[in-house]
Amino acid sequence: MADSKDSTNHNPSHSQRARGTIAYINTSHIKHNLNVFKQLHAGKIIAVVKADAYGHGITHVVPALSDCDAFAVATIEEALELRGLDANKKILLLEGVFNSSEMEAAIENEIDVVIHQDYQIRLLETVDLSADIDVWLKVDSGMNRLGFRPEELDLKLAELKAISSIQTIRLMAHFASSEVAIDSQTKDQIICNKKLKSLGYEYSFSNTCGVLNGLTEHDEWARVGLGLFGVSQLGNDETGFGLKPAMRLTAKVIATKFINAGSHVGYGGHFVAKNDMRIAVLGIGYADGYPWSEYSSFVRLDGIRLPIIGRVSMDMMTIDVSVFKQNLTGKEVTIWGDDVPIEAVANDLNLIPYALVCGIKNRVKLNAIQ
Ligand SMILES: *Cc1c(COP(=O)(O)O)cnc(C)c1O
């Protein structure tokens, strides 16, 4: 059966047709979310904007975060780009530097470095320091990723204090499971944090869920990433923090067709139509950042929830639009954000929302809106 309705062109603005795979970035929502965290946390807020601001586009995001106390990123390249966008604010380099030229670039551009390995202390001792630098000594409080063990701390602090160009030393630790109700690992980490606190330095312990779950010390520098984009692993609706999703990912219907009961859809033919149905092809696939998965989620068109059927392919995916009778070609579909909570999509796909937002690829246009 041909879908003759859609194959004729009803749209007069023919020349304006486009694939139109767009992520709308709502900068007022980002501002709002920062304010939510400022209400929740009395201490300073470090806005974590690594990985191109979690896929939201650093150039759109940085102006919306002008009320934060500092920024944090993962790599020196990210830090230098950020310094170009904000000349003054404190910037924290979460993995620190890997060689002397990176250390020199950090010093020259007033970027704070995290120190988690001996070679980074040796770099500070040997590099020709033209200006003062602030460092954050990372302590492994039980996650077993980056950081010195608590028992090494006295020695490392002594080594850092002997370096005259270090202006301020602060301490840093990181929770492994801040998104779950306090378990024994988190309890141990909190005990470690309290000990660090007693040493008399400023410190930074908590990420987004650390703040939302009340694991923070009231005067710490909280490091908030995902929550600024209105996403949280706690799920916003239930917890009522009032965070607003910053990204609405959209794609357009590029084709529709009617298929008969028994027809297979997509690579591998995994989806088999139970009844005659109408399907639509969207111009978004895993090369745009919608992950391939054995599991399936949903999208919304005009507010109506529509299941994704068959496997997501590189450039396209297919949805069930049997409930619609009208021409759909060129219609915008919400992939996530707005009335498609990204937390729900992540849950359906057995992924985490971090991986979804950070997976957005270059060919998706990022359009800032207010
Ligand atoms: C990415 C990162 C954060 C931010 O975590 P969110 O859960 O996104 O708030 C905080 N601290 C460190 C060390 C990180 O790597």
The ligand as a MOL file (V3000), in Angstrom:
LIG
                    3D

  0  0  0     0  0            999 V3000
M  V30 BEGIN CTAB
M  V30 COUNTS 15 15 0 0 0
M  V30 BEGIN ATOM
M  V30 1 C 31.7470 15.1880 36.0280 0
M  V30 2 C 32.1360 15.4010 37.4160 0
M  V30 3 C 31.2740 16.0840 38.2990 0
M  V30 4 C 29.8790 16.4850 37.9450 0
M  V30 5 O 29.0130 15.4230 38.2090 0
M  V30 6 P 27.4260 15.5410 37.9970 0
M  V30 7 O 26.9040 14.2690 38.4970 0
M  V30 8 O 27.2090 15.7530 36.5400 0
M  V30 9 O 26.9870 16.7180 38.7900 0
M  V30 10 C 31.7500 16.3530 39.5680 0
M  V30 11 N 32.9920 15.9650 39.9630 0
M  V30 12 C 33.8140 15.2810 39.1430 0
M  V30 13 C 35.1490 14.8630 39.6390 0
M  V30 14 C 33.4200 14.9680 37.8560 0
M  V30 15 O 34.2400 14.2750 37.0570 0
M  V30 END ATOM
M  V30 BEGIN BOND
M  V30 1 1 1 2
M  V30 2 1 2 3
M  V30 3 2 2 14
M  V30 4 1 3 4
M  V30 5 2 3 10
M  V30 6 1 4 5
M  V30 7 1 5 6
M  V30 8 2 6 7
M  V30 9 1 6 8
M  V30 10 1 6 9
M  V30 11 1 10 11
M  V30 12 2 11 12
M  V30 13 1 12 13
M  V30 14 1 12 14
M  V30 15 1 14 15
M  V30 END BOND
M  V30 END CTAB
M  END
